[in-house]
Every structure is written in structure tokens, then in C-alpha cells.
Amino acid sequence: MADKDVLEKRLLRLEHVLRKLKVLSEVPPEKYLKDESIQDRAERNLQIAARVCIDIGQADQKLFEVLVRGEFNIRGFQNKMIRKFIPELSPASVSRILKRLSLHGLIKRVARSRKYYLTKLGKAVITTGLKTRALFIIPSLAGLELTGA
């Protein structure tokens, strides 16, 4: 798991970018389609959000892969369900992660239950991050030639 301070800094950056995207999402579709600068700002902020998600680290990538599982779209997910897929996480650490994701608007808790669902924004951000990593980052790194010193 990434250093707590580094992770917190990245999540704060993600929260900042998500606030910008929230403002841009309130632009009427007609105005959005006509104004290239708004489209460019939205695209750039999505790129930054994806990069932050990629930078969070391998353990968090596994968490994101668990959260976007299809079965959780129907039934939602709980702390214990996540720990079934990532047993190295303690119940307390999963609770902290869920709280942080909730504060950032990526997941929503079901009232009077222990279940959570990904929000539309959460699905978009996590899917974008995972796809960017799979389609661009990993193939780019795989194509690099290592040179001896």
C-alpha cells in the first residue's frame, strides 16, 4: 500500500479535479458542444483524474478492480465483500478507504445499511483510470527497451 501521506495528497488532487468536473457537468449540452474550450477543460480534467487513479498504486488498483465488478452493480458491496477479494486488508483499513471514497463522491452508502454503490462519477473515474492503464500505460512500458549501463 502506498505511503499514507502520498496517498492522501493524491486523493486531495483527485477531489480538486472532481470538483472542476462537477462544475463542467452543469454546463448545458448545447453550450458544451459549441465551446471547444469547455470541451478541452473537461478532457484535460478527465486525463488528470485518470492519471491520479493510475498513480495511486498497485494495491489500490486491485481495490478499484474489485469495486467495478459487475456483481456489485446489482447488490452493492460491503466491507467484508471487499476483504474476501483482498484478504491482506484489515477491516479498519477497508472502512477508512470506503469513508474516503465516499467523501470524494466516488461511492454512496445505502441508508440504514452497510452497503455501498459506486456513483456515476465513481464508475467513470475508476473505469477511465483502469482502461488508461491497460490500454496506454502498460503497452507503452512494455515497448520500452532496457539499455545496459
C-alpha positions in Angstrom: 0.0 0.0 0.0 1.3 3.5 -0.8 2.6 5.8 1.9 -0.4 7.4 3.7 0.8 11.0 3.1 1.4 10.3 -0.6 -2.0 8.7 -1.0 -3.8 11.5 0.9 -2.1 14.0 -1.4 -3.2 12.2 -4.5 -6.8 11.8 -3.2 -6.9 15.6 -2.5 -5.7 16.2 -6.0 -8.4 13.9 -7.3 -11.0 15.7 -5.2 -9.9 19.0 -6.6 -10.2 17.7 -10.2 -13.6 16.1 -9.5 -14.9 19.4 -8.2 -13.9 21.0 -11.5 -15.6 18.2 -13.5 -18.7 18.7 -11.4 -18.9 22.4 -12.4 -18.3 21.4 -16.0 -21.1 18.8 -15.9 -23.6 21.5 -15.1 -22.9 23.3 -18.4 -25.9 22.9 -20.7 -25.2 20.4 -23.5 -25.7 23.0 -26.3 -23.1 25.3 -24.8 -20.7 22.4 -24.2 -20.9 21.2 -27.8 -20.3 24.7 -29.2 -17.5 25.8 -26.9 -14.2 23.9 -27.6 -12.5 25.5 -24.6 -15.1 23.8 -22.2 -14.6 20.5 -24.0 -10.8 20.9 -23.7 -11.1 21.7 -20.0 -13.3 18.6 -19.4 -11.0 16.4 -21.4 -7.9 17.7 -19.5 -9.5 17.2 -16.1 -10.6 13.7 -17.0 -7.0 13.0 -18.1 -5.7 14.3 -14.7 -8.3 12.3 -12.8 -7.2 9.1 -14.8 -3.5 9.8 -14.1 -4.2 10.3 -10.4 -6.1 7.0 -10.3 -3.2 5.3 -12.1 -0.6 6.8 -9.7 -2.4 5.6 -6.6 -0.7 2.2 -6.8 -0.9 -1.5 -7.4 -2.9 -2.3 -4.2 -5.4 0.4 -4.9 -5.7 -0.7 -8.5 -6.7 -4.1 -7.1 -9.3 -2.4 -4.9 -10.6 -0.5 -7.9 -10.8 -3.7 -10.0 -12.9 -5.2 -7.2 -15.2 -2.2 -6.9 -16.1 -2.3 -10.6 -17.1 -6.0 -10.6 -20.4 -6.5 -12.2 -22.0 -8.3 -9.2 -21.6 -5.1 -7.1 -23.6 -3.1 -9.6 -26.6 -5.2 -8.7 -26.2 -5.9 -5.0 -23.8 -3.2 -3.9 -20.8 -4.1 -1.8 -19.8 -4.2 1.9 -16.5 -4.1 3.8 -16.5 -7.9 4.2 -17.0 -8.5 0.5 -14.0 -6.4 -0.4 -11.9 -8.2 2.1 -12.9 -11.5 0.5 -11.2 -10.4 -2.7 -8.3 -8.5 -0.9 -7.7 -10.5 2.3 -4.5 -8.6 3.2 -6.6 -5.5 4.1 -7.8 -5.2 7.6 -11.5 -4.3 8.4 -10.4 -0.9 9.7 -8.3 -0.1 6.6 -11.2 -1.0 4.3 -13.5 1.2 6.4 -11.1 4.1 6.1 -10.9 3.6 2.3 -14.7 3.4 1.9 -15.1 6.6 4.0 -12.5 8.4 1.9 -14.1 7.2 -1.4 -17.5 8.4 0.0 -16.1 11.8 0.9 -14.8 12.2 -2.7 -18.1 11.3 -4.2 -17.0 8.0 -5.8 -19.3 5.8 -3.7 -22.6 6.3 -2.0 -23.7 4.5 1.2 -27.2 3.0 1.2 -29.2 4.5 4.1 -29.5 2.3 7.2 -27.3 -0.4 5.8 -23.7 -1.3 5.4 -23.9 -1.4 1.7 -22.3 0.9 -0.8 -22.7 1.5 -4.5 -20.4 3.3 -7.0 -21.7 6.6 -8.1 -21.8 7.5 -11.8 -18.8 9.7 -11.2 -17.0 6.8 -9.4 -17.7 4.4 -12.2 -16.4 6.9 -14.8 -13.3 7.8 -12.9 -12.3 4.3 -11.9 -13.1 2.8 -15.3 -11.1 5.6 -17.0 -8.1 5.0 -14.8 -8.2 1.2 -15.3 -8.6 1.5 -19.0 -6.0 4.1 -19.4 -3.5 1.9 -17.5 -4.4 -1.2 -19.5 -4.6 0.4 -23.0 -1.8 3.0 -22.9 0.5 2.9 -19.9 1.3 -0.9 -19.7 1.7 -1.3 -23.5 3.9 1.9 -23.6 6.1 0.5 -20.8 6.2 -2.9 -22.4 7.6 -1.4 -25.6 10.5 0.3 -23.8 13.9 -1.2 -24.5 16.2 -1.5 -21.5 19.7 -0.5 -22.1 22.7 -1.6 -20.1 25.0 0.9 -18.5 
